Amino acid sequence: MGVIVGNLSPNDNYQKYKDSIQRQFEQRGISNVENFNYRIILKDNTELKSAGGIGIIDCLCFDEILVESGGIDLSTIFIN
């Protein structure tokens, strides 16, 4: 099992929840699956299954949105 962290490429739906996610970040330091039913979908439409949860870090102070997840079976990820 492993942990992954990377930049989130938000789709149009993200804008509907952005304010809530940023408030959760300000209150707790992260917005996680306890707040929303987050899923990680890769560009090839593969869904990563996370045993340890998924969190989003979106702060007004940063230009990037980060996503992190723990408990990933890294042997199922093929990186080109």
C-alpha positions in Angstrom: 0.0 0.0 0.0 1.1 3.5 -0.7 0.3 7.2 -0.7 -0.2 9.4 -3.7 -0.2 13.2 -3.9 -0.7 15.4 -6.9 -2.4 18.4 -8.5 -6.1 18.2 -9.0 -7.4 19.2 -12.4 -10.9 20.3 -11.5 -13.8 19.9 -13.9 -16.8 22.3 -14.1 -18.6 20.5 -11.3 -15.8 21.4 -8.9 -16.9 25.1 -9.0 -20.2 24.2 -7.3 -18.3 22.9 -4.3 -15.2 25.0 -4.3 -16.3 27.4 -1.5 -17.3 24.6 0.8 -14.0 22.7 0.2 -12.0 25.9 0.9 -14.0 26.5 4.1 -13.3 22.9 5.2 -9.6 23.4 4.5 -9.6 26.6 6.6 -11.4 24.8 9.5 -9.5 21.4 9.4 -6.6 21.7 7.0 -8.2 19.4 4.5 -11.5 18.4 3.0 -11.9 14.7 2.9 -14.2 11.8 2.1 -16.1 12.4 5.3 -17.2 15.7 3.8 -17.9 14.6 0.2 -17.9 11.3 -1.6 -14.5 11.9 -3.4 -13.3 9.6 -6.1 -10.0 9.6 -8.0 -10.5 9.1 -11.7 -7.4 9.1 -13.9 -7.3 10.4 -17.5 -7.9 6.9 -18.9 -11.1 6.7 -16.7 -9.5 4.2 -14.3 -10.8 4.7 -10.8 -8.2 4.4 -8.0 -9.5 2.6 -4.9 -8.3 4.1 -1.6 -8.4 2.2 1.6 -7.1 5.2 3.6 -9.3 8.0 2.3 -9.0 10.9 -0.1 -8.4 14.5 0.8 -8.3 17.8 -1.1 -6.3 20.8 -0.1 -7.6 24.0 -1.7 -6.6 27.3 -0.1 -7.3 30.8 -1.4 -3.6 31.5 -0.8 -2.4 28.9 -3.3 -2.7 28.7 -7.1 -2.7 24.9 -7.0 -5.3 22.4 -5.7 -3.8 19.2 -4.2 -5.3 15.8 -3.8 -3.9 13.1 -1.6 -4.9 9.5 -1.0 -3.6 6.7 1.2 -4.0 3.0 1.1 -3.5 2.7 -2.7 -2.3 -0.6 -4.2 0.6 0.9 -6.2 1.0 -2.2 -8.2 -2.2 -1.4 -10.1 -0.9 2.0 -11.3 0.9 2.1 -14.6 2.9 5.3 -15.1 4.1 6.1 -18.6 
